[in-house]
Amino acid sequence: MKRLTNLSLIIVLTVLFVNMMGCSSTNEVSSNTYSFTQEEEKQFFNLAYDSLEDSLQNNIIDSEKGEITVFKSGSKFEIFTNKNNERKNIKDIQTISVTFATKKESKLKSIQVYLDENGENVLGFITENKKGSSN
């Protein structure tokens, strides 16, 4: 009876351990919670906003507000790098994403600008249309 109890305990602990560790796939986007100072956030917003063409800037509600997240994509993740519509794959690159909300009359749902992990350089951007497709 004691062996059965010990065996059951080992099985339960193994199952709990596996569930706690989880299974990860390299094709997922990992997102971590980071805490930035107000000054850092302001710097990210300014750098991201200033990197955009005037036509995109004109769609943004407030250049000093938005959402800042940090992530690393485990699969192909292409962004535009400049005005010539060149694309760059940022797979496996730790990235700061700055998302700006757009005006009601805009055709764009959001504008996301991607910075390097230090928030010092712009990697590129993506725009999302209100109908759900990304550019």
C-alpha positions as CSV (number, residue, x, y, z in Angstrom):
1,M,0.0,0.0,0.0
2,K,2.8,2.4,0.8
3,R,4.4,1.7,-2.6
4,L,1.2,2.6,-4.3
5,T,0.9,5.8,-2.3
6,N,4.6,6.7,-3.2
7,L,4.0,5.9,-6.8
8,S,0.9,8.0,-6.9
9,L,2.7,10.9,-5.3
10,I,5.5,10.7,-7.8
11,I,3.1,10.7,-10.7
12,V,1.2,13.6,-9.4
13,L,4.3,15.6,-8.7
14,T,5.6,14.8,-12.2
15,V,2.4,16.0,-13.8
16,L,2.4,19.2,-11.8
17,F,6.1,19.8,-12.7
18,V,5.4,19.3,-16.4
19,N,2.4,21.6,-16.3
20,M,4.3,24.3,-14.4
21,M,7.2,24.2,-16.8
22,G,4.9,24.2,-19.8
23,C,5.7,23.3,-23.4
24,S,7.0,26.1,-25.6
25,S,7.3,26.3,-29.3
26,T,9.8,28.3,-31.2
27,N,6.9,29.6,-33.4
28,E,5.4,31.7,-30.6
29,V,5.8,35.3,-29.7
30,S,7.1,35.7,-26.2
31,S,6.1,38.9,-24.4
32,N,7.5,40.0,-21.1
33,T,6.4,42.7,-18.7
34,Y,8.9,45.4,-18.4
35,S,8.8,48.5,-16.3
36,F,10.1,51.7,-17.9
37,T,10.4,55.2,-16.3
38,Q,8.2,58.0,-17.6
39,E,11.3,59.5,-19.2
40,E,12.2,56.3,-21.0
41,E,8.6,55.9,-22.3
42,K,8.6,59.5,-23.5
43,Q,11.9,58.8,-25.3
44,F,10.4,55.7,-27.0
45,F,7.3,57.6,-28.1
46,N,9.4,60.5,-29.5
47,L,11.8,58.2,-31.3
48,A,9.0,56.1,-32.8
49,Y,6.8,59.1,-33.8
50,D,9.7,61.0,-35.4
51,S,10.7,57.9,-37.5
52,L,7.3,57.9,-39.3
53,E,6.4,59.8,-42.5
54,D,4.2,62.8,-42.1
55,S,1.3,60.9,-43.8
56,L,1.4,58.3,-41.0
57,Q,2.0,60.9,-38.2
58,N,-1.2,62.7,-39.3
59,N,-3.2,59.5,-38.4
60,I,-2.1,59.4,-34.8
61,I,-4.3,60.7,-32.0
62,D,-1.5,61.6,-29.6
63,S,2.2,61.1,-30.2
64,E,2.9,60.9,-26.5
65,K,0.5,58.1,-25.7
66,G,0.2,54.5,-26.7
67,E,1.1,51.0,-25.7
68,I,4.7,49.9,-25.1
69,T,5.5,46.2,-25.0
70,V,8.6,44.1,-25.3
71,F,8.6,40.8,-27.2
72,K,10.6,38.4,-29.3
73,S,9.0,36.5,-32.1
74,G,10.0,32.9,-32.5
75,S,8.8,32.8,-36.1
76,K,9.0,35.0,-39.2
77,F,7.9,38.5,-38.4
78,E,8.4,41.1,-41.2
79,I,8.2,44.8,-40.7
80,F,8.8,47.8,-43.1
81,T,12.2,49.3,-42.6
82,N,11.9,52.6,-44.4
83,K,9.9,54.7,-46.9
84,N,10.9,52.4,-49.8
85,N,8.8,49.5,-48.5
86,E,11.8,47.4,-47.8
87,R,11.0,44.6,-45.3
88,K,13.1,43.1,-42.5
89,N,12.5,39.9,-40.5
90,I,12.9,40.5,-36.8
91,K,12.6,36.8,-35.8
92,D,14.4,36.1,-32.5
93,I,15.2,39.8,-31.9
94,Q,14.3,41.3,-28.6
95,T,12.1,44.2,-29.6
96,I,10.3,47.1,-28.0
97,S,7.0,47.8,-29.8
98,V,5.4,51.2,-29.6
99,T,1.7,51.2,-30.7
100,F,-0.1,54.4,-31.5
101,A,-3.9,54.7,-31.6
102,T,-5.3,56.4,-34.7
103,K,-8.0,58.9,-35.3
104,K,-11.6,57.8,-36.0
105,E,-11.5,59.1,-39.6
106,S,-8.2,57.2,-40.3
107,K,-8.3,54.1,-42.5
108,L,-5.7,52.6,-40.1
109,K,-6.5,50.8,-36.8
110,S,-3.1,51.2,-35.4
111,I,0.6,52.0,-36.2
112,Q,3.3,50.0,-34.5
113,V,6.9,51.1,-34.5
114,Y,9.6,48.6,-33.5
115,L,12.7,49.7,-31.6
116,D,15.8,47.7,-30.7
117,E,15.9,46.1,-27.2
118,N,17.6,49.3,-25.8
119,G,15.0,51.6,-27.3
120,E,17.8,53.5,-29.1
121,N,17.2,52.6,-32.8
122,V,14.1,52.2,-35.0
123,L,14.0,48.8,-36.6
124,G,10.8,49.4,-38.6
125,F,7.0,49.7,-38.5
126,I,3.7,48.0,-39.4
127,T,0.3,49.6,-40.0
128,E,-2.9,47.8,-39.4
129,N,-6.0,48.6,-41.4
130,K,-9.3,48.9,-39.7
131,K,-10.5,45.9,-41.8
132,G,-7.9,43.7,-40.1
133,S,-5.1,43.5,-42.7
134,S,-1.6,44.7,-42.0
135,N,0.7,46.6,-44.2
